[in-house]
């Protein structure tokens, strides 16, 4: 067995396999997707393209057309409430 694989805990391998399965790709394809092809490229890519994102946002907003817009303001305390 490759010494690199011996350095990875079995529970980590199971998580990798499960993530690949959830995405419907092989484990190798999943791991290769995390790697950059060159130094200029980011390793992680968006899970969906802009059109798919736009479609999801439209579906999420359905039924909110008649809601009144929020016209208030947020205080600094409101914004940073969880930072105190």
N, C-alpha and C positions, 0 to 999 in steps of 0.2 A: 504494500500500500504506500502511496505517496506520503512523505513526511509532513507535507502541508496539511493533508487531510487529518493526520493524527493530531495536529494542533487544534483542530476545531472540535469543540465538545459535541456530543451526539444530540443534545437538546437544541443547539444552534443549527445543526444540519436539518433537524426536523422542522424548525421554524422556516428555514430557507426553502425546504421542499414544500411546506404548506403554502407559503407566499406564492411560489411558482404555480402551484396547483390552483390557487384562488384566481390567479391571473390567466390561467389556461395556457401556460407555456411550460416547456421543459425546464428543469433546474438549471441546465447549462445556459439555455436562452435567457433565463431570468438573471443569472449572474453576469452574463456578457452584457446585458442591458444596463447594468450598474457601472460598467467600465467605460471610460472615455476611449474613443478611437484614436485621439491625438491629444496633445497637451492643451490645445485651445478649447476643446469641447468639454462641457460639463458632463459628469457621469450620469447624473439623474435627469431624466427627461419628464415632461408633463405626462400625466396618465391619459389625458384626452386633448384633442385639438381644440382650437378656438370655436369652431362651429358646434362641436358637441357640447362644450361648456355653455355657449349661448343658448342652445336648446334646453339644457338642464335648468338654467336660470329662468327662462321663460316659463317652463313647467312649474318651477318652484313658486313663481310669482302669481300663478293662476289663482283667481278668486280674490285677489287683493285690490282689484281695480277701483272698487267703491270705497275703500278705506280712506279716511281723511289723511292728508299728509301731516307729518310731524312738524310743527312750527316753533317748537320750543328750543331751548338751548341746553347744553350740558355744562355744568360747573366743572371746575378743575377737580373738585372732590368726587364728582360723579365719574369722571374719566379714570381717575387713579384710585378709586375706592379700594381695590384689591391690593394696592401697593403700600398701604399703611401698616 
